[in-house]
Amino acid sequence: MGNKVIVSNKLDGAVLAILPKFIGDAINTLPALALLKQLYPTQRVCILIRPHLIALFSRAKHYGLEVISDDRYCHNKHRGLYGMASQLKQQNFTLAVLFRGSLTDALLARLAGIKNVIGYAQNARRPLLSHAFKLNQCHHYIYRYCKLVNDAHGRPFTRFNAPQLIAKTSKLTLSSKQKNVALYLGGKVKGTRYYPQNLAVQVITLIAELNNIAIFLLGDQSEQVEMDELAAMTQHQDVAIHNLAGKMSLAELVDNIGAMDAVVSIDSGPMHIAAACQVPCVAIVGHGTSPWSLVAPKTSKLIALTHQSMSLDEVEMIQDIAPDKIYNALTELIAL
């Protein structure tokens, strides 16, 4: 393997994992973090995460992880690289696993005095890693993360478990006599993954024709205006819709998704949350930020609709997935 195998029972200090910045990527590290906990059952396993992700990991407490806010990205109490390294150095970390390909993260681990630093040899950071591995770009993200942990420790594991989030009771008023379906179709901020409003209206109208159905719109604050517009457009067609966009914390988003009977989502955070909560999901897959095969949730409760577009315009690719295809997949998924 080219690196000296790390023997976990010979390391005494705490373990640090530096996580990615996006919701879906962070969720996909959970299987690798579970492997770390098995290797270091009596030691602190800490995750360094950006402040906006802390609420997400409040629904992953069953992993036994200790959360550290990465205050390099905190507006209220911003720390620079050296300030953050100084804070970490006080905590006696003996091992760091870098789940991002960032040169700065590798430098942070070294400045924090961490002797064993595991990561992929990319972005000119090989000299900063004690255990550097070649990245296979064809590997699924979950496999990439698990492989870092497994290979550095001599490959003691043969399998991993899917990510799991545990939602708390939703504050929404939901009827047991209805099927509750949440839609996350994105705003223009999602670029080529955004499902256009004119098609979104058709999707909602089709779903609304089903008996005993309650429809919820999801979105963050940057998408709130667009979701308000979408809700207004559907109301003109006498469709009742519950618009939750911009009105939830990330923890509440997990709780609300966990309370749904099904989710329809573009390739984004809510899709990964639904999969981690074991909620059936229809994924609308246009031109994503990564190839679909590398990010597809590992769950049997998902129907992925991928485009067959011949357009040279990446924005138009997702439009190949017609509203009736989404409707048919949803009815198949939850047997409406």
C-alpha positions in Angstrom: 0.0 0.0 0.0 3.0 2.3 0.2 2.3 3.6 3.7 3.1 2.2 7.1 -0.1 0.6 8.6 -1.6 2.5 11.5 -2.3 0.2 14.5 -5.2 1.8 16.3 -4.6 0.3 19.7 -1.1 1.9 19.7 -2.4 5.4 19.4 -3.4 7.2 22.6 -4.7 10.6 21.6 -8.0 11.8 20.1 -9.0 11.4 16.5 -10.0 14.3 14.2 -11.9 14.1 10.9 -12.2 17.2 8.8 -15.4 17.1 6.9 -16.6 18.5 3.5 -18.6 21.7 3.3 -21.7 20.4 1.5 -24.7 18.7 3.1 -24.7 15.6 0.9 -20.9 15.1 1.1 -21.0 15.5 4.9 -23.7 12.9 5.1 -21.7 10.5 2.9 -18.8 10.6 5.4 -21.0 8.9 8.1 -20.1 5.3 7.1 -16.4 6.2 7.3 -16.9 7.9 10.7 -18.6 4.7 11.9 -15.5 2.7 10.9 -13.3 5.2 12.8 -15.5 4.7 15.9 -15.0 0.9 15.6 -11.2 1.4 15.4 -11.1 3.8 18.3 -14.0 2.8 20.6 -12.6 4.3 23.8 -11.1 7.5 22.3 -12.6 10.8 21.3 -13.5 10.9 17.6 -14.1 14.5 16.7 -15.4 16.1 13.5 -14.3 19.6 12.4 -17.3 21.0 10.5 -18.5 24.3 9.2 -20.9 26.1 11.5 -23.9 25.6 9.2 -23.6 21.8 9.4 -23.6 21.6 13.2 -27.4 21.3 13.3 -27.3 18.4 10.8 -25.1 16.4 13.1 -27.5 16.9 16.0 -29.4 14.2 14.2 -26.4 11.9 14.0 -25.6 11.7 17.7 -25.9 7.9 17.6 -22.5 7.8 15.9 -20.9 9.0 19.1 -19.0 11.9 17.5 -17.8 15.1 19.2 -18.5 18.2 17.1 -16.0 21.0 16.7 -17.0 24.2 14.9 -14.6 25.2 12.2 -14.4 28.8 13.1 -12.4 29.7 10.1 -15.9 30.0 8.5 -17.7 31.6 11.4 -18.7 35.2 11.0 -19.3 35.9 14.7 -16.0 34.5 16.0 -13.8 34.1 13.0 -10.5 32.4 13.5 -7.7 32.4 10.9 -5.7 29.3 10.0 -3.2 29.7 12.8 -5.9 30.5 15.4 -7.8 27.4 14.5 -4.6 25.3 14.5 -3.8 26.6 18.0 -7.2 25.6 19.3 -6.9 22.1 17.8 -3.3 21.7 19.2 -4.6 21.9 22.7 -6.7 18.8 22.2 -3.9 16.3 21.8 -5.0 14.8 18.4 -2.9 11.9 17.4 -4.6 11.2 14.0 -6.4 13.3 11.4 -8.4 12.1 8.5 -9.0 14.6 5.7 -12.2 14.0 3.9 -11.7 17.1 1.7 -9.0 17.5 -0.9 -7.9 20.8 0.5 -4.3 21.9 0.8 -5.3 24.2 3.6 -6.8 21.4 5.6 -3.6 19.4 5.4 -1.6 22.5 6.5 -4.1 23.0 9.4 -3.5 19.4 10.6 0.2 19.8 10.5 0.1 23.2 12.3 -2.0 21.6 15.0 0.9 19.2 15.6 -1.0 16.0 14.4 1.6 13.3 13.6 -0.6 11.0 11.6 -2.5 12.7 8.7 -4.4 10.6 6.3 -5.7 12.0 2.9 -5.7 11.7 -0.8 -2.5 13.0 -2.6 -4.1 15.8 -4.5 -3.7 19.6 -4.7 0.1 19.5 -4.0 -0.4 18.3 -0.4 1.4 15.0 -0.4 4.4 16.3 1.6 1.9 17.3 4.4 0.4 13.8 4.6 1.9 10.9 6.6 -0.4 8.5 4.8 -1.1 9.7 1.2 -3.3 7.7 -1.1 -4.0 8.0 -4.8 -7.6 9.0 -5.5 -9.6 6.9 -7.9 -12.0 9.4 -9.5 -14.4 6.5 -10.4 -15.1 5.6 -6.8 -18.4 6.5 -5.1 -17.9 9.3 -2.5 -18.9 7.0 0.4 -16.3 4.4 -0.9 -13.7 7.1 -1.1 -14.2 8.2 2.5 -14.3 4.6 3.8 -11.3 3.6 1.8 -9.2 6.3 3.4 -9.9 4.9 6.9 -9.7 1.3 5.9 -6.5 1.4 3.8 -4.5 3.4 6.3 -5.4 0.8 9.0 -4.4 -2.3 7.0 -7.9 -2.9 5.5 -9.6 -4.5 8.6 -13.1 -4.0 7.2 -14.8 -5.6 4.2 -18.1 -3.7 4.3 -19.7 -0.5 5.5 -23.2 0.6 6.4 -25.3 3.2 4.7 -25.5 6.7 6.3 -28.2 7.1 8.9 -29.8 10.2 10.3 -32.4 10.0 13.1 -35.1 12.6 12.7 -37.0 13.9 15.8 -40.7 14.5 15.8 -41.6 17.1 13.3 -43.4 20.3 14.4 -45.6 20.1 11.3 -49.3 19.3 11.7 -49.6 16.1 9.6 -52.7 13.9 9.1 -52.3 10.2 9.2 -55.2 10.0 6.7 -53.0 11.7 4.0 -49.8 10.9 2.2 -47.3 13.7 2.9 -45.0 14.5 0.0 -42.2 17.0 0.1 -40.7 18.6 -3.0 -37.3 20.1 -3.4 -36.9 21.4 -6.9 -34.2 24.0 -6.3 -33.8 27.6 -7.2 -31.6 29.1 -9.9 -28.8 29.1 -7.4 -28.5 25.4 -8.1 -27.5 26.1 -11.7 -27.8 23.1 -14.0 -29.6 21.1 -11.3 -32.5 23.5 -11.0 -35.8 22.1 -12.2 -37.6 25.0 -14.1 -40.7 26.6 -12.6 -42.9 25.9 -15.6 -42.2 22.2 -15.3 -42.4 22.3 -11.5 -45.9 23.7 -11.7 -46.9 20.8 -13.8 -45.4 18.3 -11.4 -47.2 19.8 -8.5 -50.5 19.9 -10.4 -50.2 16.2 -11.3 -49.4 15.2 -7.7 -52.3 17.3 -6.4 -54.8 15.3 -8.4 -54.1 12.3 -6.2 -56.5 11.6 -3.4 -55.6 12.5 0.2 -52.3 14.1 -0.6 -50.5 16.9 1.2 -47.7 18.7 -0.6 -44.8 20.6 1.0 -42.3 22.8 -0.7 -38.7 22.8 0.6 -36.0 25.3 0.1 -33.4 27.5 1.9 -33.4 31.2 2.4 -31.7 31.9 -1.0 -34.6 30.1 -2.7 -37.5 31.5 -0.6 -38.6 34.1 -3.2 -38.7 31.6 -6.0 -40.6 29.1 -3.8 -43.1 31.8 -2.9 -43.6 32.4 -6.6 -44.0 28.7 -7.3 -46.6 28.4 -4.5 -48.5 31.4 -5.9 -48.5 29.9 -9.4 -49.9 26.6 -8.1 -52.6 28.4 -6.0 -53.9 30.0 -9.2 -54.7 26.5 -10.3 -56.5 25.7 -7.0 -53.7 23.6 -5.6 -53.1 23.7 -1.9 -49.5 23.7 -1.0 -47.5 24.1 2.2 -44.5 26.3 1.5 -41.7 25.7 4.1 -38.9 27.3 2.1 -36.6 29.5 4.2 -38.6 28.8 7.4 -36.6 25.9 8.8 -33.2 25.2 10.5 -31.2 22.4 9.0 -32.2 20.2 12.0 -35.8 20.9 11.3 -35.3 20.1 7.7 -34.2 16.6 8.7 -37.2 16.3 11.0 -39.6 17.4 8.4 -38.2 15.1 5.7 -38.2 12.3 8.2 -41.9 12.8 8.7 -42.8 12.5 5.0 -44.1 9.5 3.1 -42.0 10.5 0.1 -39.7 13.2 -1.2 -39.2 14.4 -4.7 -35.8 16.1 -5.0 -33.1 17.2 -7.4 -29.6 15.9 -6.8 -28.9 17.9 -3.6 -28.9 17.8 0.2 -32.6 17.0 0.7 -32.2 13.9 -1.4 -29.3 12.6 0.8 -31.3 13.5 3.9 -34.2 11.5 2.7 -32.0 8.5 1.9 -30.3 8.7 5.4 -33.8 8.9 7.0 -35.0 5.9 4.9 -37.7 8.0 3.3 -38.7 7.0 -0.2 -37.3 9.5 -2.7 -37.7 10.3 -6.4 -34.4 11.9 -7.6 -34.4 14.2 -10.6 -30.9 14.0 -12.0 -29.8 16.6 -14.5 -26.2 17.8 -15.1 -24.8 17.6 -11.6 -21.7 18.8 -9.9 -20.4 15.2 -9.9 -21.3 12.2 -12.1 -24.5 10.6 -10.7 -22.8 7.2 -10.2 -20.4 8.8 -7.7 -23.1 10.4 -5.5 -26.2 8.2 -5.8 -27.6 7.4 -2.4 -27.2 3.8 -1.4 -30.8 2.9 -0.7 -33.4 0.7 -2.2 -36.1 3.3 -1.5 -35.0 5.6 -4.4 -36.0 5.9 -8.0 -33.5 8.0 -10.0 -34.7 9.7 -13.2 -31.8 10.5 -15.3 -31.9 12.6 -18.5 -31.4 11.4 -22.0 -31.1 14.9 -23.4 -29.1 15.6 -26.6 -28.8 19.2 -25.9 -25.4 20.9 -25.8 -26.8 23.3 -23.2 -26.2 21.9 -19.7 -29.0 23.9 -18.3 -31.5 22.3 -20.6 -30.6 18.7 -19.8 -32.8 18.4 -16.7 -35.8 19.5 -18.8 -35.7 16.2 -20.5 -37.2 14.6 -17.4 -40.9 15.3 -18.0 -43.4 16.0 -15.2 -45.4 12.8 -16.0 -42.2 10.7 -15.5 -41.8 12.2 -12.0 -45.5 11.7 -11.2 -45.3 8.0 -12.4 -42.2 7.3 -10.3 -43.7 8.8 -7.2 -46.9 6.8 -7.5 -44.8 3.6 -8.1 -42.6 4.4 -5.1 -45.3 4.8 -2.5 -48.1 2.9 -4.2 -50.6 5.8 -4.3 
